[in-house]
Amino acid sequence: PSAELRQTLRTLPGVVYSIDLDRGLEVCEERVLQNSTVITLPLLSVPIDENHLLTGLSDEEVAAVLRQGQRREVDQGDALFLKGAVADSIWLLEQGTVSILSGGRDNALSTRLATLGPGQFLGEMGYIDGKSRSATARADTPVRAMLLDTRAIDALLALQPAAALKITRNIARELSNRVRISSDVIKEAPAFVRVNNALGGVSP
């Protein structure tokens, strides 16, 4: 209600108002990601052959994977894939950052679930369960990546079964890490609720 705050907001272009605190924070985080110039370009790049998906593979196996992959570049704001689409590929990020969003084409109604960067991979769930995409992946910055589609993965299984097995193990390890992180968050929830109640808040 302060006059100073109202005056400040009037001078800011494109102010977005939201009655939902969580969504308001999401908008702020997205603006920071999109407009940040603090991280220099070299820090936003990790060679494909050092991607987490390829951990433990020999030089020969990595070379075999790279021969099967397709180099891709995605413009800032464009989708790598959309929620509900056929899950037919794994993306290995080399440069740029990607947000995983809960919604489909309408970004305004989406919540960011995670942000991934160089050296990480995404889209692996479809490789595991064969189901459609459970979320949308959107480029927060210009992205350079390698795409391993189902044809490439099938070729690896036939030509380099040991490499395909190592990749599967790396995916399992990543999924396990995510489950552990989620479990830690759940463990912390009761303590947060107790503190929130003590401060007069309302627990969900």
Salt bridges, closest charged atoms under 4 A:
GLU26 OE1 - ARG112 NH1 3.75
GLU29 OE1 - ARG112 NH2 2.71
GLU30 OE2 - ARG23 NH1 3.75
GLU30 OE2 - ARG112 NH1 3.76
GLU61 OE1 - LYS166 NZ 2.87
GLU94 OE1 - ARG71 NH1 2.85
GLU94 OE1 - ARG144 NE 3.27
GLU124 OE2 - ARG178 NH1 2.64
ASP140 OD1 - ARG138 NH2 3.39
GLU174 OE2 - ARG178 NE 3.16
